[in-house]
Each structure stands twice: as structure tokens, then as C-alpha cells.
């Protein structure tokens, strides 16, 4: 098995840690990779990756996106898709929601750790 490129590892981590966390407004992006024809929710004509991220942020199903030549593809992907569904595609910028803990999740973790002492 070949080692996973560093940029791809950050995509894997963002998807893996996104579960159980609050929706984020920031994204981890990588150029040249795509979940081609996988996880597509919708596609829109937009001007920039930032516009595409804004569109993803307002769709509760969206946790990833691909932007290519003025088209924004909103996606819903899971961790195993990173290993099996991502392909090289030079012109595409693919982004996934960055994992961010909510205050309540952080408090739960602290309480759980406290109960184990």
C-alpha cells in the first residue's frame, strides 16, 4: 500500500473528525483531487471557491464540495469515500468541512475524563 499524500490525509482527518462535531464554517481544501460523480447533492454556477463554500454552509446535508471552472458541486461524503472514491483531477479544488468542537461537546469530553479518575 502506498503512503497517503499529506494533503489527502488532512481531507481524511476532516471527514473523520467531522462526525459528532458542530457544522464548521471553515474548510480544508486540496487542489487536484475530486470525489468525481460521488456524493453529489447539487451543482451550481458560481464564481469562486468561497461562493461554493458559502453554498455548502447553508445546506445541512453538505460536508464537502468540489469547484471546477465555475461549477460548484455540493457533496455528502463519508470517511471511507476518501480511500475509495477520490481521483486525481487537475482543475478541481475539493474541500471538506473542517472539524470544530462545540462548547457542549468539549464540556462532555471534560466530564467524561473527570468520571474516569
N, C-alpha and C positions, 0 to 999 in steps of 0.2 A: 504494500500500500504506500502510495506517495504521500509525503508530508503535505499538509494543507497550507496554502499561502496565508500569510499574516492577515491580509485584508479580508479574506474569506472566513478566517477564524473569528474576526470581530462580528461578521454577519451571523455566524452560528451562535456566538455568545449573546448577541442582542435578541435573537429569536428565543433562545433557550431561557434566558433570564426574564424575558418579557412576560411570560406566563405568571400570573399571580401578582403582577405589578400594575400600577395605575397607567393609563394611557399617557404616553410621553408626547411632548411637542418637539423633541429633537430626534434626529435620525443619524444612524451610522450608514454611510454610503460608500460604494465601491464602483469604480468605472470599469467597464469591460466584462461585466457578468450580468446574467439575466435568468430569471425563472421563466423562460420562454414558453408562452402558452400554458402556463401553470398558475393556478391560484387567482386568475383574473376575475375581478369583480365588475369592473367597468373600464372604459378608456375615454379620455377627454382630450380635446385640442387645447393645450396650454403653452405659455411662453417660456416657462423656466422650471427647473427642478424645485425651486422654492414654492412656486404656484402648485406644483404637483404634491409637495409635502403638505401644503395647506388643505388641499382637497382630501388627502388621506386622513388628516387630523379630524375632519368633521364626519367621516364615515366610520362608525363604531366597529365595523367588520374589518376595516383596513389595518394591516400591520406591516405592510411592505408596499413598495411601488417601484416601477421602472419608468424611466423617462428616456425617450428616443426621438430625436428630430421633431420636436413639438407635440409629441403624443405622450400622454401620461396614462400609465396602466396601473390602476389601483389593484392591490393583491391581498389575499389572505393566505399566508403560508405557515407551515409548522416546521419545527426543527429538522425533522428527517428530510424535508424537501431540500435543504441546503446540501446534503450529501448526495442526493439522487436526482434533483431536478434543475440544478443551476448549470448553465452553459456559458462558454465564452461568447461574447458578442460585443465587439469593439466599441460601437457607438452608443451603447446603453449605459446609463447610470442607474444602479439599483440601490435602493435604500430600505432599511428596516427601522422600525421604531426602536429608539434607544431605551434600555431598561432603566427605569427610575422607580425607586421605592416611594410609597406614600408614607406619610407620618404614621398612619394607623398600622400599616404592615411593619414598619420599623418598631413601633411600640410592642406589637405582638412578638416579634423576634426577641426583644429585650426581656419581655415577661417570660417567654419560653426558656430562655437561657437562665433566668433567675430561678425558675422552678426546678432546674436540674442540679442546683448547688447543694 
